[in-house]
Amino acid sequence: MPSFDVVSELDMHEVTNAVDQASRELQSRYDFKGVSASFEHSDDKVQLEAEVDFQLQQMLEMLKAKLTGRKIDIKCLEIKDPELGGVKARQEVVLRQGLDQALCKKITKTVKESKLKVQAQIQGEKVRITGKKRDDLQQAMALLREADIELPLQFNNFRD
């Protein structure tokens, strides 16, 4: 029986490359000359540090542009409020990946309400969709691409 998995994953290597590119651009930009500003990437977070709030906004736009250029959907970013303290301003950007239970339920509900001839099952941090025909699965993929889901979705493990 044909099936595929719906997941939300990030290519962390591409994220690291995007942060490195943003750091290099930060060093070469004229409006950041003589300013102590930096990007710091660790696990699933990117820490932005600058002198004032306006510079943080500029750095955030740089990071978004570099991530988009590396084909990473910026819907996966959870941008925290900036922390302003004296001489430094910090902002944390959390990189979300993986489907939580609420999102899995929303995906299965969307698929079931569409009246397509497919079944959706929650399996940990992914949703497996099965159907009798490949065309039904492709319609389910199109439906989920158009759905209003707050994380970027990938479809993998397609079996015929």
C-alpha positions as CSV (number, residue, x, y, z in Angstrom):
1,M,0.0,0.0,0.0
2,P,1.6,3.4,-1.0
3,S,2.5,5.7,1.8
4,F,4.7,8.7,2.8
5,D,5.7,10.5,6.0
6,V,5.1,14.1,6.9
7,V,7.9,15.6,8.9
8,S,9.4,18.9,9.8
9,E,13.2,18.8,9.8
10,L,16.0,21.3,9.3
11,D,19.3,20.7,7.6
12,M,21.5,21.9,10.5
13,H,24.5,22.0,8.2
14,E,22.8,24.5,6.0
15,V,21.8,26.5,9.1
16,T,25.4,26.6,10.3
17,N,26.5,27.8,6.8
18,A,23.8,30.5,6.8
19,V,24.9,31.7,10.3
20,D,28.6,31.8,9.1
21,Q,27.7,33.8,6.0
22,A,25.7,36.3,8.1
23,S,28.7,36.6,10.4
24,R,31.0,37.3,7.5
25,E,28.6,39.9,6.1
26,L,28.4,41.5,9.5
27,Q,32.1,42.0,9.5
28,S,32.2,43.6,6.1
29,R,29.2,45.9,6.4
30,Y,29.9,49.6,6.7
31,D,27.1,50.3,9.3
32,F,28.7,47.7,11.7
33,K,32.3,49.1,11.5
34,G,33.6,49.5,15.1
35,V,30.6,47.8,16.6
36,S,30.8,44.7,18.8
37,A,28.1,42.5,17.2
38,S,28.0,38.8,16.7
39,F,26.0,35.7,15.9
40,E,26.4,32.6,18.0
41,H,25.0,29.3,16.8
42,S,24.5,26.4,19.3
43,D,22.3,23.3,18.8
44,D,18.8,24.7,17.9
45,K,19.4,28.3,18.8
46,V,21.1,31.4,17.3
47,Q,22.1,34.1,19.7
48,L,22.3,37.7,18.3
49,E,24.3,40.2,20.2
50,A,24.8,43.9,19.4
51,E,25.0,47.3,21.1
52,V,21.4,48.6,20.4
53,D,18.0,47.2,19.4
54,F,18.1,48.7,15.9
55,Q,21.3,46.7,15.1
56,L,19.6,43.5,16.3
57,Q,16.8,44.1,13.8
58,Q,19.4,44.6,11.0
59,M,21.1,41.4,12.1
60,L,17.9,39.5,12.1
61,E,17.1,40.5,8.6
62,M,20.6,39.4,7.5
63,L,20.0,36.0,9.1
64,K,16.6,35.6,7.5
65,A,18.1,36.5,4.1
66,K,20.9,34.0,4.4
67,L,18.6,31.2,5.6
68,T,16.2,31.9,2.7
69,G,19.1,31.8,0.3
70,R,20.0,28.4,1.6
71,K,16.5,27.1,1.0
72,I,15.5,27.0,4.7
73,D,11.9,28.2,5.4
74,I,11.9,31.0,7.9
75,K,8.6,29.8,9.3
76,C,10.7,27.5,11.5
77,L,12.2,30.5,13.4
78,E,10.8,31.4,16.8
79,I,12.0,34.9,17.5
80,K,12.2,35.8,21.1
81,D,11.9,39.4,22.4
82,P,15.2,41.3,22.6
83,E,16.8,41.7,26.0
84,L,18.1,45.2,26.4
85,G,20.6,45.7,29.2
86,G,22.9,48.6,29.5
87,V,25.7,48.4,26.9
88,K,24.5,45.1,25.2
89,A,21.3,44.0,23.5
90,R,20.7,40.3,23.0
91,Q,18.1,38.4,21.1
92,E,17.5,34.6,20.8
93,V,16.2,32.9,17.7
94,V,15.0,29.3,18.3
95,L,15.1,26.9,15.3
96,R,12.0,24.7,15.6
97,Q,11.8,21.3,14.1
98,G,9.8,18.2,14.7
99,L,6.1,17.9,14.9
100,D,4.5,18.1,18.4
101,Q,1.3,16.3,19.2
102,A,-1.0,19.3,18.6
103,L,0.5,19.8,15.1
104,C,0.2,16.1,14.3
105,K,-3.5,16.2,15.3
106,K,-4.0,19.3,13.2
107,I,-2.5,17.5,10.2
108,T,-4.6,14.4,10.6
109,K,-7.7,16.4,11.1
110,T,-7.0,18.4,7.9
111,V,-6.5,15.2,5.9
112,K,-9.6,13.6,7.3
113,E,-11.8,16.7,6.6
114,S,-10.6,16.8,3.0
115,K,-12.6,13.5,2.3
116,L,-9.6,12.1,0.4
117,K,-9.3,8.3,0.3
118,V,-6.2,8.3,2.5
119,Q,-5.6,7.5,6.2
120,A,-3.3,9.5,8.5
121,Q,-1.6,8.0,11.6
122,I,0.5,9.8,14.1
123,Q,3.9,8.1,14.7
124,G,5.9,10.0,17.2
125,E,7.2,13.2,15.6
126,K,5.8,12.3,12.1
127,V,2.5,11.5,10.4
128,R,2.3,8.6,8.1
129,I,-0.3,8.9,5.3
130,T,-1.4,5.8,3.4
131,G,-3.7,5.3,0.5
132,K,-4.6,2.9,-2.3
133,K,-3.5,5.1,-5.1
134,R,-0.4,7.2,-5.7
135,D,-2.7,10.0,-7.0
136,D,-4.6,10.2,-3.7
137,L,-1.3,10.6,-1.9
138,Q,-0.2,13.4,-4.3
139,Q,-3.5,15.2,-3.6
140,A,-2.9,14.8,0.1
141,M,0.6,16.4,-0.4
142,A,-0.9,19.3,-2.3
143,L,-3.5,19.8,0.4
144,L,-0.9,19.9,3.1
145,R,1.2,22.4,1.2
146,E,-1.8,24.7,0.9
147,A,-2.8,24.2,4.6
148,D,-2.1,26.9,7.2
149,I,0.5,25.0,9.3
150,E,3.0,27.1,11.2
151,L,6.0,24.9,10.5
152,P,7.5,24.0,7.1
153,L,6.6,20.4,6.1
154,Q,8.7,17.9,4.2
155,F,7.4,14.7,2.7
156,N,9.8,11.7,2.8
157,N,9.9,7.9,2.8
158,F,7.5,7.7,-0.2
159,R,6.7,4.1,-0.8
160,D,4.8,2.7,-3.8
